[in-house]
Amino acid sequence: MSTTDTTPTAGAAAADRRALMRTYAEPPVTFVRGAGTVLYDAAGKEYLDFITGLAVVSLGHSHPTVAEAVATQARTLSHVSNLYGNTIGPEVALTIDRLINGGTGQAGGQVFFANSGAEANECALKLARRWSGGGTHGTTKHVVISADNSFHGRTLATLTATGQPEKHAPFRPLPEGFVHVPYDDITALDAAMDADTVAGVLLEPLQGEGGVMVPSSDYLGAVRALCTERNALLMLDEVQTGLGRTGHWFAFLAQGLRPDVVTMAKALGNGMPVGACWARAEVAAAFGPGDHGSTFGGQPLAMAAVRATLAVMEAEDVCGRAQRAGARLRAGLAALPGVVSVRGAGLLLAAQLEEPTAKEIAAAALEAGLLVNPVRPDAIRVAPPLLVSDAEVDAALTILAGVMGGPAAAPTGPED
């Protein structure tokens, strides 16, 4: 790691932010370039990126295959709108449908392309109401149940589905038809699932923004059974967990589940703004022309990025890599001073701390050249690129050990 004479604050001074809306806190550093797991600030200082844009840049920054695909497509055809077709979107949809099935054979579903995870979830919410006939033909079956401490987006509907009341308060009145129950509590869900009003259940297989919370091994299976019994859709938000992050193409595959709807975004385009909502064919059939749409959704430029990203992911066996590197990272985090436990799966992990010092640790790590996320006051979240090397894992652990007051972490296995 470089030790050029600059601080993160000095790097942030490179950009004049006066014309930006103040929807984000002032950044401690401004980045101008990235390559693989390394970012460079405006003064040339290097940082190991163990956040990857909140699990977005899963192949690492400026991956040459994806960059070349985007550049080539930008010189060829970037956008035609959904009044007309393009050749790449249908191909990518087939790939996503195959990965939903674990990568072997088609799942038989259909895909809607959007520009973000929030938009993918918005599609899922609208699809649930359209599928159930909510508000039409005399039925009241339109309610969607989600979980406390969940995060599904910041549009009005996805914000309402998000189980964080403090985020709701400034924007009331919110859309009606949303109910929240405790996560990993099948009894509470059972009590809330009125078969006459509930159209679907929207859950994260692991709660990322909620602190990388992992449910009991039988929870999601029980949710599936309840949804089947009450004729409601099981909708899984895999925006953060999908596409290899947890060591499987999608987190639900680890339990052999068959969801009705799956949303994804973040890693889908390795930095290109793109999201997707997959649904079983009979559920997707509830939508007809004009029921939903997106100006930019499925455009050739974004689809070229997705096609290249998914091809690299398959060629590099990112699921296997996430399992192996995740085991190394988990063991190293567990050995750090002040860490009482580590939760998560693959390369989406959270170190639970003895004290609520996550912000201080993250700030000190940033100063030392490492990006981690204080996802809760007492928890540090890490989500490095799926192509992270053993040497980079060990370097990150050494930095964390230094700022947390312990010895440098020893390697936990052979190098790749």
ZIKALIN-V190111 format. One record per backbone hydrogen bond with DSSP energy under -1.0 kcal/mol. CO is the residue of the C=O (numbers start at 1). NH is the residue of the N-H. If there is no record, write none. Layout:
<<CO;NH> <CO;NH>>
This chain:
<<4;6> <7;11> <8;12> <9;13> <11;14> <12;15> <17;20> <21;23> <30;42> <33;40> <35;38> <36;61> <37;49> <38;35> <39;47> <40;32> <40;33> <41;44> <45;41> <47;39> <48;371> <50;383> <51;55> <52;56> <52;57> <56;58> <57;60> <58;386> <61;36> <63;67> <64;68> <65;69> <66;70> <67;71> <68;72> <69;73> <70;74> <71;75> <73;76> <73;77> <78;301> <81;84> <88;92> <89;93> <90;94> <91;95> <92;96> <93;97> <94;98> <95;99> <96;100> <98;103> <99;102> <110;279> <112;277> <114;275> <116;120> <117;121> <118;122> <119;123> <120;124> <121;125> <122;126> <123;127> <124;128> <125;129> <126;130> <127;131> <128;132> <129;133> <129;134> <133;136> <136;139> <139;135> <140;142> <143;199> <143;200> <144;179> <145;202> <146;181> <147;150> <155;159> <156;160> <157;161> <158;162> <162;164> <163;149> <164;167> <165;169> <168;171> <169;172> <177;144> <179;146> <181;148> <185;189> <186;190> <187;191> <188;192> <189;193> <192;194> <194;197> <194;198> <197;142> <197;143> <199;233> <200;145> <201;235> <203;237> <206;208> <207;212> <207;213> <208;211> <213;207> <216;219> <218;222> <219;223> <220;224> <221;225> <222;226> <223;227> <224;228> <225;229> <226;230> <227;232> <233;201> <234;260> <234;261> <235;203> <236;238> <236;263> <238;242> <244;247> <245;347> <248;244> <249;243> <250;253> <251;254> <252;255> <252;257> <253;256> <260;280> <261;236> <262;278> <263;238> <264;276> <265;268> <269;272> <275;114> <276;264> <277;112> <278;262> <279;110> <280;284> <281;285> <283;286> <284;287> <288;291> <296;299> <299;303> <300;304> <301;305> <302;306> <303;307> <304;308> <305;309> <306;310> <307;311> <308;312> <309;313> <310;314> <311;315> <312;316> <313;318> <314;317> <317;321> <318;322> <319;323> <320;324> <321;325> <322;326> <323;327> <324;328> <325;329> <326;330> <327;331> <328;332> <329;333> <330;334> <331;335> <333;336> <336;339> <338;354> <341;352> <343;350> <345;348> <348;345> <349;382> <350;343> <351;380> <352;340> <352;341> <355;357> <357;361> <358;362> <359;363> <360;364> <361;365> <362;366> <363;367> <364;368> <365;370> <366;369> <369;48> <371;50> <373;375> <373;381> <376;379> <377;358> <378;353> <379;376> <380;351> <381;373> <382;349> <385;388> <389;393> <390;394> <391;395> <392;396> <393;397> <394;398> <395;399> <396;400> <397;401> <398;402> <399;403> <400;404> <401;406>>
